[in-house]
Amino acid sequence: MAASPSTARAINDRFALRLLQDEGPLTATQLKTLTGLSRPTVADLVERLQGSGLVHVVGEAGAERRGPNAKLYGIVADRAHLAALDVRTRSVSVTVADLLGTRLAEASVPVGDDHGTGPAVEKAVALLERTVKEAGADRLHSVAVGAPGLIDPATGELRDSSGLPAWHRRLVGVLQERLPAHVLVENETNLAAVAELREGAARDREDFVLLWLGQGVGAAVVLDGRLRRGASGGAGEIGFLPVPGTSGLPSATGCDGGFHELACAAAVDALAAAHGLDPADALAAGHGPFLDALARRLAVGAAAVVSVLDPGCVVLAGETGHQGGAALAARVEAELTALSPLRTEVRATALGDAAVLRGALLRARDAAQDELFP
């Protein structure tokens, strides 16, 4: 069935807005060429989008040729402001951006063990408020929070998780109560995968698994270009994966004995010390025997994931993946090749420590554009 006139207009408008987002400011002629629409249809489209306050004239093109210059149309970036939060165990980082995702202000603060739940939440909220003010934003449209732990797929809420500070879960509730904004929460590893998929190491992949290697250990699964969360939101909880070489088996309440015991930051530090290295710079130093031993450990967990999902690509992220870089990734790939018949490329993160915050910003931008774009 042919689309109704109103549906066709909405489809055309959204297509044009996506082009303006991806390509930057365009003339009406360029929009005609890229959309395949007629000149009168494009003229009506531009008029509608200008009337809605989503598009405005940002300049002129064609100054180098004779004749009148063509108007350049672009998205009104300050139509909505966004915020992204990266909530770690001992810190919070914030970015405030416009509708196009251009970062306007950034800040971070430590949150120590000496903070109670209430003070920790207030410190995080105060940081957000200061950063919003610094960015010159009147109000926020969408806020995305990246945090460790499980996200309930039915409610979108951060679930109670052992070992995580209580203020994490409380912070999301306080933000939802105080802000006249759409507040979203997502697992930090999933957000890192979204960022690597769209802007980082996996831009050319439809299928990959991101291994998060830091204070905690986890994975994010992307298949057919889509993030897969699992039935309970726990896809990728590989810290609980039973593997050889640990002290025992993990349990439902703790990942000691699981892959976490081999690959978490504390385990990497202990391995470095066993090789006579300073844990603070062992990864960056590129010490061969240490990297070889670490790669063997990481390949054990990666092989289990690869044998089930066959993603074709594994991205090493988090503190260890970032600092180990290409040297560690190459070693893990070699070890994985020996363990599995499934050909798998291993890459280092391209975004490093910024991956979670960047993924949260993309999530907030998508939410705002889904609501504002026709």
QUINORCOR-V796084 format. One line per field, one symbol per residue. phi: phi as a letter, one per 20 degrees, with the letter a starting at -180 (. if undefined). psi: psi as a letter, one per 40 degrees, with the letter a starting at -180 (. if undefined). burial: I if it has 9 or more other C-alpha atoms within 8 Angstrom, else O. A space follows every 10 residues. Layout:
phi->???
psi->???
burial->???
This chain:
phi->.fffgfffff ffffffffff ffengcefff ffffemefgf ffffgfffff fenecbfdrc cnfecfnffe fedcfffefb dccccddefc accccdbefe nffdababbf cefeefgfgf ffffffffff fffffmefbd eccdddbfoe dffedmefeg bfndfffgff gffffffeee beddcbgfff fffgfffecc fdfedecace eecbgdcbbc dcclmcfden fdndgnfffe ffcfndfrcf cfdaefnegg fedfgfffff ffffemdfgf cffffmfggf ffffffffff fffffffedl fnbcdecmgf fffflfffgf ffffffffec fefcedcege dmfeffffff ffffffffff eefg
psi->iiiidddddd dddddddddd ddeahiiddd dddddeiidd dddddddddd deediiheai ieeeiiiiii hhhiigdedi iiihhhhide ihihhhiade ehhdiiiiii hieehidddd dddddddddd ddddefhdih dihhhhiiih hhddeeihih hieiideddd ddddddddhf ihhihihddd ddddddddeb efdeidhihh hhgadihaih hhhfehhhdi deeehegede hhiieiebii ieeieheadd ddeidddddd ddddefihdd eddddfhddd dddddddddd dddddddddf eehhhhaadd ddddaddddd dddddddddi ehhhhhiiie ebeedddddd dddddddddd ddh.
burial->OOOOOOOIII IIIIIIIOII IOOOIIIIOO IIOOOOOOIO OIIOIIOOII OOIIIIOIOI IIOOOOOOOI IIIIIIOOII IIIIIIIOOO IIIIIIIIII IOIIIIIIIO IOOOIOIOOI IOIIIOIIOO IIIOIOIOOI IIIIIIIIII IIIOOIOIIO OOOIOOIIII IIOIIIOOOO IOIIIIIIII IIIIIIIOOI IIIOIIIIII IIIIOIIIII IIIOIOIIIO OOIIIIIIII IIIOOIOOII OOOOIIIIII IIIIIOIIII IIIOOOIOIO OIIOOIOOOI IIOIIIIIII IIIOIIIOOI IIIIIIIIII IIOIIOIIII IIIOIIIOII OIOIOIIIIO IIOOIIIIII IIIIIOIIIO OOIO
